[in-house]
Structure formats: structure tokens, C-alpha cells
Amino acid sequence: MALKATIFKAELRIADMERGYYHDHAFTVARHPSETDERMMVRLLAFALNADDTLAFGAGLSTDDEPDLWRKDLTGSIESWIDVGLPDEKRIRKACGRANEVFVYSYGGHAAQLWWQQVGDKVSRSHKLTVIELPQAGTRALAALAARNMKLQYTIQDGQVWVADDRESVQLDPKIILAAKPEWS
């Protein structure tokens, strides 16, 4: 018998001072049986960092053709492709071929650094790609905030992110490893 996804309810209050984005979002999030709390919370963080009314969660780990999050225009073209974790070079190239902009939120400490050493030179020529490394201590602390019913406040300012529930607060300092660059540069 196959394991079923675990269902989480999440209310996100996002105050992004850098983009001037202040909105609330409510989700039912399905955590795949092979997904950790840490990965699920990084998906929510990636949503908060890129939030708008058209950003949506993909089908998840069970579907290779979809990102963790994406934004499509009215014609169905992919504007933003957002993956979390350590995707392989082939997946990143595919995303860069299908979307106008691609974001990868890597995490995992030393494993993330080794991953970037392996794929960095191969994918860094893409002008569409932005890679952001999340500190391991921060993502592990995020995992501790995971609960079946979550009310999370995200405050984004000066390159830092604070995530809080009614018990505790986590500060993260995302590090941009590779920034997208205009085609003409």
C-alpha cells in the first residue's frame, strides 16, 4: 500500500519591504511521503520571497515536468520557474529553456556547496538563472516551525528574512550565488 501525502494548512502573512508586497495567502499544502518538513518549509519560503497573485505550487515531487512553484501568463507561457533543493544540470537547462526566469533555492549546507561545485560552471552561462543558497541552520530552524496548522509571518527586508509563528522566530540570510543577467550584457 502506497503512503499518502500529509496535508498541512498554512496561512502566510507576507510583508516584503523590498518589493512593497503586503498580502496574506492561505494554502493547503500536500507534503509528499518522501518530502521532509525542511523541504516543505523551504517551498513556503520560496513562495514568500516571490509571492504574487499568479504564483502557484506545482504538482510536487511526483511530477518531473513541473517546478515546485511557477508563474504563468494568460497564454500559459511560464514566466517564472522556481525549484528548491539541488536539481541536476539537465533539469536546470530544461527550466531555462521553458521559462523567462528561473530561480533555484538551494539548501543543505555542505551538500549544497558540493552541488554548486558540480553544476555551477555548466549552468552559469544561462542569463535567466538565479541561484540562492539558504543557510542550513536557518532551514533546519524553519523545519521546527512545521505544524499541521500553521500561521506564519514573513518579513523580508535588507536581504534578510524573518519567519515567525506564535512561538518563535527564525532569521535567514539568503546568499545569491548566481544572479540572472540581461541577455544583452
ABEGO torsion letter per residue (X at the ends): XBBBBBBBBBBBBBBBAAAGBBBBBBBBBBBBAABBAAAAAAAAAAAAAABBAABBBBAEAABAABBABBBBBAAGBBABBBBBEBBBAAAAAAAAAABABBBBBBBGEAAAAAAAAAAAAAAAABAABBBBBBBAAAAAAAAAABBABBBBBBBBBGGBBBBBBAABBBBBBBBBABBBBBAAX
